[in-house]
């Protein structure tokens, strides 16, 4: 059955979602519209009106009419990639970085299905992305022709809205709805366009975005008094800050200091405070500090800010929790909470910090927290000096910490290196992009390309493993094609080390985790990159510096030890 599909939103009707960065500019002057524009032309002009600068995709029979229109205009740039999965990731990464709507497209059938993995990343990370896919000619829809699938049904778990356009005059309204929902709700939307409609004329005027002023809910101190009462009464507070806490960055240290709370960051919150801040005690989970689970166990109140991360084995079983989140459905999602506050984290944290300005925290607990901070800092610094051949992953992270500039964008693929990045990389304010809830391998390279295309003035570094990079080697030529001088740091242990480590810890036999890799340096050089195999720490330091200044994309292939992270297989607290 082919139909419009509207699924429930992650956000209430008046919510912008976390991906929307700013109010739109005033209404643009309406473009000419009407019979002179084809469906493909009007879709592109509508995208341009909404500020879309790039679309990512792969050519195919069902989108040839669309590509014809793309070739005859300059407002929306087409970035051709080698696989539709990467087109979805690039649209998602651009939206995560900029707060604007990312756009990708694909042909029907296999192209559409390949796109879904990248769109799932955007969906679970609440990111505004519009996908346009070709479909069979109108008369073939519902038949048994090659590559025909009910796209609306297939995409239902991922897209907030999906529509099949069956008449040229519906194109503008469907495009407007897809863009509007994506931007205002931070969701994935989708349009299917039959291949024979792209070149047909339509008669509807363009619909520019409606300018609006998005007001924030105003909290008074009175509204927060019940929560403040609980916070004042506790003596051993802890704060866990995630991706949704970035708006609270200016006031988070002040709150931790005045409340006397230890501050823990998830991977999404890494860099939200300077890691030298004496109340910061490290990360949470397999890549976190071993002290954090015990601090959380000892605490008498945990304040969760902008995160639902609650990993079993690293958190107490019966905690007392207050949660702050912009999305009401996140409250109590992973753990029972005593109070849930639906609001922007920045506004709430500022009010809480002001209200606790005269609070007298427990000095014994502060001493415990700051001792944990010092111990973790010393551990990370000591591990960053580990040496060997191959290099330990901790040593690589120490070099990255020292040499990646604060204004850089870092894309982190999913794998064993993610754990070491979370554990040992010392953030200095860099922007971090990663596949949060979907956790797909193959994210790092295409995300880095999208980041460099979106913000070419900033250094971009992708931290990847050999398994993830092998999934997307074709995009090495995309970097050369588009002139994107990024640095790829390849942590190469010839294995799917995260899975291998868990097999070792569980006493499992090992199958399918040792990799037969190509010579990545030769592959990169053949693709037009500068590439280097890094054998020791001295070479690593100089190679990083040179790569960040090189006008060509650079691959640093670093053989690393296959080390089981210390907290892999952590048992629940209190178990033997």
Secondary structure as a PSIPRED ss2 file (coil, helix, strand):
# PSIPRED VFORMAT (PSIPRED V4.0)

   1 X C   1.000  0.000  0.000
   2 X C   1.000  0.000  0.000
   3 X C   1.000  0.000  0.000
   4 X C   1.000  0.000  0.000
   5 X E   0.000  0.000  1.000
   6 X E   0.000  0.000  1.000
   7 X C   1.000  0.000  0.000
   8 X C   1.000  0.000  0.000
   9 X C   1.000  0.000  0.000
  10 X C   1.000  0.000  0.000
  11 X C   1.000  0.000  0.000
  12 X C   1.000  0.000  0.000
  13 X C   1.000  0.000  0.000
  14 X C   1.000  0.000  0.000
  15 X C   1.000  0.000  0.000
  16 X C   1.000  0.000  0.000
  17 X C   1.000  0.000  0.000
  18 X C   1.000  0.000  0.000
  19 X C   1.000  0.000  0.000
  20 X C   1.000  0.000  0.000
  21 X C   1.000  0.000  0.000
  22 X C   1.000  0.000  0.000
  23 X C   1.000  0.000  0.000
  24 X C   1.000  0.000  0.000
  25 X C   1.000  0.000  0.000
  26 X C   1.000  0.000  0.000
  27 X C   1.000  0.000  0.000
  28 X C   1.000  0.000  0.000
  29 X C   1.000  0.000  0.000
  30 X C   1.000  0.000  0.000
  31 X C   1.000  0.000  0.000
  32 X C   1.000  0.000  0.000
  33 X C   1.000  0.000  0.000
  34 X C   1.000  0.000  0.000
  35 X C   1.000  0.000  0.000
  36 X C   1.000  0.000  0.000
  37 X C   1.000  0.000  0.000
  38 X E   0.000  0.000  1.000
  39 X H   0.000  1.000  0.000
  40 X H   0.000  1.000  0.000
  41 X H   0.000  1.000  0.000
  42 X H   0.000  1.000  0.000
  43 X H   0.000  1.000  0.000
  44 X H   0.000  1.000  0.000
  45 X H   0.000  1.000  0.000
  46 X H   0.000  1.000  0.000
  47 X H   0.000  1.000  0.000
  48 X H   0.000  1.000  0.000
  49 X H   0.000  1.000  0.000
  50 X C   1.000  0.000  0.000
  51 X C   1.000  0.000  0.000
  52 X C   1.000  0.000  0.000
  53 X C   1.000  0.000  0.000
  54 X E   0.000  0.000  1.000
  55 X E   0.000  0.000  1.000
  56 X E   0.000  0.000  1.000
  57 X E   0.000  0.000  1.000
  58 X C   1.000  0.000  0.000
  59 X C   1.000  0.000  0.000
  60 X C   1.000  0.000  0.000
  61 X H   0.000  1.000  0.000
  62 X H   0.000  1.000  0.000
  63 X H   0.000  1.000  0.000
  64 X H   0.000  1.000  0.000
  65 X H   0.000  1.000  0.000
  66 X H   0.000  1.000  0.000
  67 X H   0.000  1.000  0.000
  68 X H   0.000  1.000  0.000
  69 X H   0.000  1.000  0.000
  70 X H   0.000  1.000  0.000
  71 X H   0.000  1.000  0.000
  72 X C   1.000  0.000  0.000
  73 X C   1.000  0.000  0.000
  74 X C   1.000  0.000  0.000
  75 X C   1.000  0.000  0.000
  76 X C   1.000  0.000  0.000
  77 X E   0.000  0.000  1.000
  78 X E   0.000  0.000  1.000
  79 X E   0.000  0.000  1.000
  80 X E   0.000  0.000  1.000
  81 X C   1.000  0.000  0.000
  82 X C   1.000  0.000  0.000
  83 X C   1.000  0.000  0.000
  84 X H   0.000  1.000  0.000
  85 X H   0.000  1.000  0.000
  86 X H   0.000  1.000  0.000
  87 X H   0.000  1.000  0.000
  88 X H   0.000  1.000  0.000
  89 X H   0.000  1.000  0.000
  90 X H   0.000  1.000  0.000
  91 X H   0.000  1.000  0.000
  92 X H   0.000  1.000  0.000
  93 X H   0.000  1.000  0.000
  94 X H   0.000  1.000  0.000
  95 X H   0.000  1.000  0.000
  96 X H   0.000  1.000  0.000
  97 X H   0.000  1.000  0.000
  98 X H   0.000  1.000  0.000
  99 X C   1.000  0.000  0.000
 100 X C   1.000  0.000  0.000
 101 X C   1.000  0.000  0.000
 102 X E   0.000  0.000  1.000
 103 X E   0.000  0.000  1.000
 104 X E   0.000  0.000  1.000
 105 X E   0.000  0.000  1.000
 106 X E   0.000  0.000  1.000
 107 X C   1.000  0.000  0.000
 108 X C   1.000  0.000  0.000
 109 X C   1.000  0.000  0.000
 110 X H   0.000  1.000  0.000
 111 X H   0.000  1.000  0.000
 112 X H   0.000  1.000  0.000
 113 X H   0.000  1.000  0.000
 114 X H   0.000  1.000  0.000
 115 X H   0.000  1.000  0.000
 116 X H   0.000  1.000  0.000
 117 X H   0.000  1.000  0.000
 118 X H   0.000  1.000  0.000
 119 X H   0.000  1.000  0.000
 120 X H   0.000  1.000  0.000
 121 X H   0.000  1.000  0.000
 122 X H   0.000  1.000  0.000
 123 X H   0.000  1.000  0.000
 124 X H   0.000  1.000  0.000
 125 X C   1.000  0.000  0.000
 126 X C   1.000  0.000  0.000
 127 X C   1.000  0.000  0.000
 128 X C   1.000  0.000  0.000
 129 X E   0.000  0.000  1.000
 130 X E   0.000  0.000  1.000
 131 X E   0.000  0.000  1.000
 132 X E   0.000  0.000  1.000
 133 X E   0.000  0.000  1.000
 134 X E   0.000  0.000  1.000
 135 X E   0.000  0.000  1.000
 136 X C   1.000  0.000  0.000
 137 X C   1.000  0.000  0.000
 138 X H   0.000  1.000  0.000
 139 X H   0.000  1.000  0.000
 140 X H   0.000  1.000  0.000
 141 X C   1.000  0.000  0.000
 142 X C   1.000  0.000  0.000
 143 X C   1.000  0.000  0.000
 144 X C   1.000  0.000  0.000
 145 X C   1.000  0.000  0.000
 146 X C   1.000  0.000  0.000
 147 X C   1.000  0.000  0.000
 148 X C   1.000  0.000  0.000
 149 X C   1.000  0.000  0.000
 150 X C   1.000  0.000  0.000
 151 X H   0.000  1.000  0.000
 152 X H   0.000  1.000  0.000
 153 X H   0.000  1.000  0.000
 154 X H   0.000  1.000  0.000
 155 X C   1.000  0.000  0.000
 156 X C   1.000  0.000  0.000
 157 X C   1.000  0.000  0.000
 158 X C   1.000  0.000  0.000
 159 X C   1.000  0.000  0.000
 160 X C   1.000  0.000  0.000
 161 X E   0.000  0.000  1.000
 162 X E   0.000  0.000  1.000
 163 X E   0.000  0.000  1.000
 164 X E   0.000  0.000  1.000
 165 X E   0.000  0.000  1.000
 166 X C   1.000  0.000  0.000
 167 X C   1.000  0.000  0.000
 168 X H   0.000  1.000  0.000
 169 X H   0.000  1.000  0.000
 170 X H   0.000  1.000  0.000
 171 X H   0.000  1.000  0.000
 172 X H   0.000  1.000  0.000
 173 X H   0.000  1.000  0.000
 174 X H   0.000  1.000  0.000
 175 X H   0.000  1.000  0.000
 176 X H   0.000  1.000  0.000
 177 X H   0.000  1.000  0.000
 178 X H   0.000  1.000  0.000
 179 X H   0.000  1.000  0.000
 180 X H   0.000  1.000  0.000
 181 X H   0.000  1.000  0.000
 182 X H   0.000  1.000  0.000
 183 X H   0.000  1.000  0.000
 184 X H   0.000  1.000  0.000
 185 X H   0.000  1.000  0.000
 186 X C   1.000  0.000  0.000
 187 X C   1.000  0.000  0.000
 188 X E   0.000  0.000  1.000
 189 X E   0.000  0.000  1.000
 190 X E   0.000  0.000  1.000
 191 X E   0.000  0.000  1.000
 192 X E   0.000  0.000  1.000
 193 X E   0.000  0.000  1.000
 194 X E   0.000  0.000  1.000
 195 X C   1.000  0.000  0.000
 196 X C   1.000  0.000  0.000
 197 X C   1.000  0.000  0.000
 198 X C   1.000  0.000  0.000
 199 X C   1.000  0.000  0.000
 200 X C   1.000  0.000  0.000
 201 X E   0.000  0.000  1.000
 202 X C   1.000  0.000  0.000
 203 X C   1.000  0.000  0.000
 204 X C   1.000  0.000  0.000
 205 X C   1.000  0.000  0.000
 206 X C   1.000  0.000  0.000
 207 X C   1.000  0.000  0.000
 208 X C   1.000  0.000  0.000
 209 X C   1.000  0.000  0.000
 210 X C   1.000  0.000  0.000
 211 X C   1.000  0.000  0.000
 212 X C   1.000  0.000  0.000
 213 X C   1.000  0.000  0.000
 214 X C   1.000  0.000  0.000
 215 X C   1.000  0.000  0.000
 216 X C   1.000  0.000  0.000
 217 X C   1.000  0.000  0.000
 218 X C   1.000  0.000  0.000
 219 X C   1.000  0.000  0.000
 220 X C   1.000  0.000  0.000
 221 X H   0.000  1.000  0.000
 222 X H   0.000  1.000  0.000
 223 X H   0.000  1.000  0.000
 224 X H   0.000  1.000  0.000
 225 X H   0.000  1.000  0.000
 226 X H   0.000  1.000  0.000
 227 X H   0.000  1.000  0.000
 228 X H   0.000  1.000  0.000
 229 X H   0.000  1.000  0.000
 230 X H   0.000  1.000  0.000
 231 X H   0.000  1.000  0.000
 232 X H   0.000  1.000  0.000
 233 X H   0.000  1.000  0.000
 234 X C   1.000  0.000  0.000
 235 X C   1.000  0.000  0.000
 236 X C   1.000  0.000  0.000
 237 X E   0.000  0.000  1.000
 238 X E   0.000  0.000  1.000
 239 X E   0.000  0.000  1.000
 240 X E   0.000  0.000  1.000
 241 X E   0.000  0.000  1.000
 242 X C   1.000  0.000  0.000
 243 X H   0.000  1.000  0.000
 244 X H   0.000  1.000  0.000
 245 X H   0.000  1.000  0.000
 246 X H   0.000  1.000  0.000
 247 X H   0.000  1.000  0.000
 248 X H   0.000  1.000  0.000
 249 X H   0.000  1.000  0.000
 250 X H   0.000  1.000  0.000
 251 X H   0.000  1.000  0.000
 252 X H   0.000  1.000  0.000
 253 X H   0.000  1.000  0.000
 254 X H   0.000  1.000  0.000
 255 X H   0.000  1.000  0.000
 256 X H   0.000  1.000  0.000
 257 X H   0.000  1.000  0.000
 258 X H   0.000  1.000  0.000
 259 X H   0.000  1.000  0.000
 260 X C   1.000  0.000  0.000
 261 X C   1.000  0.000  0.000
 262 X E   0.000  0.000  1.000
 263 X E   0.000  0.000  1.000
 264 X E   0.000  0.000  1.000
 265 X E   0.000  0.000  1.000
 266 X C   1.000  0.000  0.000
 267 X H   0.000  1.000  0.000
 268 X H   0.000  1.000  0.000
 269 X H   0.000  1.000  0.000
 270 X C   1.000  0.000  0.000
 271 X C   1.000  0.000  0.000
 272 X C   1.000  0.000  0.000
 273 X C   1.000  0.000  0.000
 274 X C   1.000  0.000  0.000
 275 X C   1.000  0.000  0.000
 276 X C   1.000  0.000  0.000
 277 X C   1.000  0.000  0.000
 278 X C   1.000  0.000  0.000
 279 X C   1.000  0.000  0.000
 280 X E   0.000  0.000  1.000
 281 X E   0.000  0.000  1.000
 282 X E   0.000  0.000  1.000
 283 X E   0.000  0.000  1.000
 284 X C   1.000  0.000  0.000
 285 X C   1.000  0.000  0.000
 286 X C   1.000  0.000  0.000
 287 X C   1.000  0.000  0.000
 288 X C   1.000  0.000  0.000
 289 X C   1.000  0.000  0.000
 290 X H   0.000  1.000  0.000
 291 X H   0.000  1.000  0.000
 292 X H   0.000  1.000  0.000
 293 X H   0.000  1.000  0.000
 294 X H   0.000  1.000  0.000
 295 X H   0.000  1.000  0.000
 296 X H   0.000  1.000  0.000
 297 X H   0.000  1.000  0.000
 298 X H   0.000  1.000  0.000
 299 X C   1.000  0.000  0.000
 300 X C   1.000  0.000  0.000
 301 X E   0.000  0.000  1.000
 302 X E   0.000  0.000  1.000
 303 X E   0.000  0.000  1.000
 304 X E   0.000  0.000  1.000
 305 X E   0.000  0.000  1.000
 306 X C   1.000  0.000  0.000
 307 X C   1.000  0.000  0.000
 308 X C   1.000  0.000  0.000
 309 X C   1.000  0.000  0.000
 310 X C   1.000  0.000  0.000
 311 X C   1.000  0.000  0.000
 312 X C   1.000  0.000  0.000
 313 X C   1.000  0.000  0.000
 314 X C   1.000  0.000  0.000
 315 X C   1.000  0.000  0.000
 316 X C   1.000  0.000  0.000
 317 X C   1.000  0.000  0.000
 318 X C   1.000  0.000  0.000
 319 X C   1.000  0.000  0.000
 320 X C   1.000  0.000  0.000
 321 X E   0.000  0.000  1.000
 322 X E   0.000  0.000  1.000
 323 X E   0.000  0.000  1.000
 324 X E   0.000  0.000  1.000
 325 X E   0.000  0.000  1.000
 326 X C   1.000  0.000  0.000
 327 X C   1.000  0.000  0.000
 328 X H   0.000  1.000  0.000
 329 X H   0.000  1.000  0.000
 330 X H   0.000  1.000  0.000
 331 X C   1.000  0.000  0.000
 332 X C   1.000  0.000  0.000
 333 X C   1.000  0.000  0.000
 334 X C   1.000  0.000  0.000
 335 X C   1.000  0.000  0.000
 336 X C   1.000  0.000  0.000
 337 X C   1.000  0.000  0.000
 338 X C   1.000  0.000  0.000
 339 X E   0.000  0.000  1.000
 340 X E   0.000  0.000  1.000
 341 X E   0.000  0.000  1.000
 342 X E   0.000  0.000  1.000
 343 X C   1.000  0.000  0.000
 344 X C   1.000  0.000  0.000
 345 X H   0.000  1.000  0.000
 346 X H   0.000  1.000  0.000
 347 X H   0.000  1.000  0.000
 348 X H   0.000  1.000  0.000
 349 X H   0.000  1.000  0.000
 350 X H   0.000  1.000  0.000
 351 X H   0.000  1.000  0.000
 352 X H   0.000  1.000  0.000
 353 X H   0.000  1.000  0.000
 354 X H   0.000  1.000  0.000
 355 X H   0.000  1.000  0.000
 356 X C   1.000  0.000  0.000
 357 X C   1.000  0.000  0.000
 358 X C   1.000  0.000  0.000
 359 X C   1.000  0.000  0.000
 360 X C   1.000  0.000  0.000
 361 X C   1.000  0.000  0.000
 362 X C   1.000  0.000  0.000
 363 X H   0.000  1.000  0.000
 364 X H   0.000  1.000  0.000
 365 X H   0.000  1.000  0.000
 366 X H   0.000  1.000  0.000
 367 X H   0.000  1.000  0.000
 368 X H   0.000  1.000  0.000
 369 X H   0.000  1.000  0.000
 370 X H   0.000  1.000  0.000
 371 X H   0.000  1.000  0.000
 372 X H   0.000  1.000  0.000
 373 X H   0.000  1.000  0.000
 374 X H   0.000  1.000  0.000
 375 X H   0.000  1.000  0.000
 376 X H   0.000  1.000  0.000
 377 X H   0.000  1.000  0.000
 378 X H   0.000  1.000  0.000
 379 X H   0.000  1.000  0.000
 380 X H   0.000  1.000  0.000
 381 X H   0.000  1.000  0.000
 382 X H   0.000  1.000  0.000
 383 X H   0.000  1.000  0.000
 384 X C   1.000  0.000  0.000
 385 X C   1.000  0.000  0.000
 386 X C   1.000  0.000  0.000
 387 X C   1.000  0.000  0.000
 388 X C   1.000  0.000  0.000
 389 X C   1.000  0.000  0.000
 390 X C   1.000  0.000  0.000
 391 X E   0.000  0.000  1.000
 392 X C   1.000  0.000  0.000
 393 X H   0.000  1.000  0.000
 394 X H   0.000  1.000  0.000
 395 X H   0.000  1.000  0.000
 396 X H   0.000  1.000  0.000
 397 X H   0.000  1.000  0.000
 398 X H   0.000  1.000  0.000
 399 X H   0.000  1.000  0.000
 400 X H   0.000  1.000  0.000
 401 X H   0.000  1.000  0.000
 402 X H   0.000  1.000  0.000
 403 X H   0.000  1.000  0.000
 404 X C   1.000  0.000  0.000
 405 X C   1.000  0.000  0.000
 406 X C   1.000  0.000  0.000
 407 X C   1.000  0.000  0.000
 408 X C   1.000  0.000  0.000
 409 X E   0.000  0.000  1.000
 410 X E   0.000  0.000  1.000
 411 X E   0.000  0.000  1.000
 412 X E   0.000  0.000  1.000
 413 X C   1.000  0.000  0.000
 414 X C   1.000  0.000  0.000
 415 X C   1.000  0.000  0.000
 416 X H   0.000  1.000  0.000
 417 X H   0.000  1.000  0.000
 418 X H   0.000  1.000  0.000
 419 X H   0.000  1.000  0.000
 420 X H   0.000  1.000  0.000
 421 X H   0.000  1.000  0.000
 422 X H   0.000  1.000  0.000
 423 X H   0.000  1.000  0.000
 424 X H   0.000  1.000  0.000
 425 X C   1.000  0.000  0.000
 426 X C   1.000  0.000  0.000
 427 X C   1.000  0.000  0.000
 428 X C   1.000  0.000  0.000
 429 X C   1.000  0.000  0.000
 430 X C   1.000  0.000  0.000
 431 X E   0.000  0.000  1.000
 432 X E   0.000  0.000  1.000
 433 X E   0.000  0.000  1.000
 434 X E   0.000  0.000  1.000
 435 X C   1.000  0.000  0.000
 436 X C   1.000  0.000  0.000
 437 X C   1.000  0.000  0.000
 438 X C   1.000  0.000  0.000
 439 X C   1.000  0.000  0.000
 440 X C   1.000  0.000  0.000
 441 X C   1.000  0.000  0.000
 442 X C   1.000  0.000  0.000
 443 X H   0.000  1.000  0.000
 444 X H   0.000  1.000  0.000
 445 X H   0.000  1.000  0.000
 446 X H   0.000  1.000  0.000
 447 X H   0.000  1.000  0.000
 448 X H   0.000  1.000  0.000
 449 X H   0.000  1.000  0.000
 450 X H   0.000  1.000  0.000
 451 X H   0.000  1.000  0.000
 452 X H   0.000  1.000  0.000
 453 X H   0.000  1.000  0.000
 454 X H   0.000  1.000  0.000
 455 X C   1.000  0.000  0.000
 456 X C   1.000  0.000  0.000
 457 X C   1.000  0.000  0.000
 458 X C   1.000  0.000  0.000
 459 X C   1.000  0.000  0.000
 460 X E   0.000  0.000  1.000
 461 X E   0.000  0.000  1.000
 462 X E   0.000  0.000  1.000
 463 X E   0.000  0.000  1.000
 464 X E   0.000  0.000  1.000
 465 X E   0.000  0.000  1.000
 466 X H   0.000  1.000  0.000
 467 X H   0.000  1.000  0.000
 468 X H   0.000  1.000  0.000
 469 X H   0.000  1.000  0.000
 470 X H   0.000  1.000  0.000
 471 X C   1.000  0.000  0.000
 472 X C   1.000  0.000  0.000
 473 X C   1.000  0.000  0.000
 474 X C   1.000  0.000  0.000
 475 X H   0.000  1.000  0.000
 476 X H   0.000  1.000  0.000
 477 X H   0.000  1.000  0.000
 478 X H   0.000  1.000  0.000
 479 X H   0.000  1.000  0.000
 480 X H   0.000  1.000  0.000
 481 X H   0.000  1.000  0.000
 482 X H   0.000  1.000  0.000
 483 X C   1.000  0.000  0.000
 484 X C   1.000  0.000  0.000
 485 X C   1.000  0.000  0.000
 486 X C   1.000  0.000  0.000
 487 X E   0.000  0.000  1.000
 488 X E   0.000  0.000  1.000
 489 X E   0.000  0.000  1.000
 490 X E   0.000  0.000  1.000
 491 X E   0.000  0.000  1.000
 492 X E   0.000  0.000  1.000
 493 X C   1.000  0.000  0.000
 494 X C   1.000  0.000  0.000
 495 X E   0.000  0.000  1.000
 496 X C   1.000  0.000  0.000
 497 X H   0.000  1.000  0.000
 498 X H   0.000  1.000  0.000
 499 X H   0.000  1.000  0.000
 500 X H   0.000  1.000  0.000
 501 X H   0.000  1.000  0.000
 502 X H   0.000  1.000  0.000
 503 X H   0.000  1.000  0.000
 504 X H   0.000  1.000  0.000
 505 X H   0.000  1.000  0.000
 506 X H   0.000  1.000  0.000
 507 X C   1.000  0.000  0.000
 508 X C   1.000  0.000  0.000
 509 X C   1.000  0.000  0.000
 510 X C   1.000  0.000  0.000
 511 X C   1.000  0.000  0.000
 512 X C   1.000  0.000  0.000
 513 X C   1.000  0.000  0.000
 514 X E   0.000  0.000  1.000
 515 X C   1.000  0.000  0.000
 516 X C   1.000  0.000  0.000
 517 X C   1.000  0.000  0.000
 518 X C   1.000  0.000  0.000
 519 X C   1.000  0.000  0.000
 520 X H   0.000  1.000  0.000
 521 X H   0.000  1.000  0.000
 522 X H   0.000  1.000  0.000
 523 X H   0.000  1.000  0.000
 524 X H   0.000  1.000  0.000
 525 X H   0.000  1.000  0.000
 526 X H   0.000  1.000  0.000
 527 X C   1.000  0.000  0.000
 528 X C   1.000  0.000  0.000
 529 X C   1.000  0.000  0.000
 530 X E   0.000  0.000  1.000
 531 X E   0.000  0.000  1.000
 532 X E   0.000  0.000  1.000
 533 X E   0.000  0.000  1.000
 534 X E   0.000  0.000  1.000
 535 X C   1.000  0.000  0.000
 536 X C   1.000  0.000  0.000
 537 X H   0.000  1.000  0.000
 538 X H   0.000  1.000  0.000
 539 X H   0.000  1.000  0.000
 540 X H   0.000  1.000  0.000
 541 X H   0.000  1.000  0.000
 542 X H   0.000  1.000  0.000
 543 X H   0.000  1.000  0.000
 544 X H   0.000  1.000  0.000
 545 X H   0.000  1.000  0.000
 546 X H   0.000  1.000  0.000
 547 X H   0.000  1.000  0.000
 548 X H   0.000  1.000  0.000
 549 X H   0.000  1.000  0.000
 550 X C   1.000  0.000  0.000
 551 X C   1.000  0.000  0.000
 552 X C   1.000  0.000  0.000
 553 X C   1.000  0.000  0.000
 554 X E   0.000  0.000  1.000
 555 X E   0.000  0.000  1.000
 556 X E   0.000  0.000  1.000
 557 X E   0.000  0.000  1.000
 558 X E   0.000  0.000  1.000
 559 X E   0.000  0.000  1.000
 560 X E   0.000  0.000  1.000
 561 X C   1.000  0.000  0.000
 562 X C   1.000  0.000  0.000
 563 X C   1.000  0.000  0.000
 564 X C   1.000  0.000  0.000
 565 X C   1.000  0.000  0.000
 566 X C   1.000  0.000  0.000
 567 X C   1.000  0.000  0.000
 568 X C   1.000  0.000  0.000
 569 X C   1.000  0.000  0.000
 570 X C   1.000  0.000  0.000
 571 X C   1.000  0.000  0.000
 572 X C   1.000  0.000  0.000
 573 X C   1.000  0.000  0.000
 574 X C   1.000  0.000  0.000
 575 X C   1.000  0.000  0.000
 576 X C   1.000  0.000  0.000
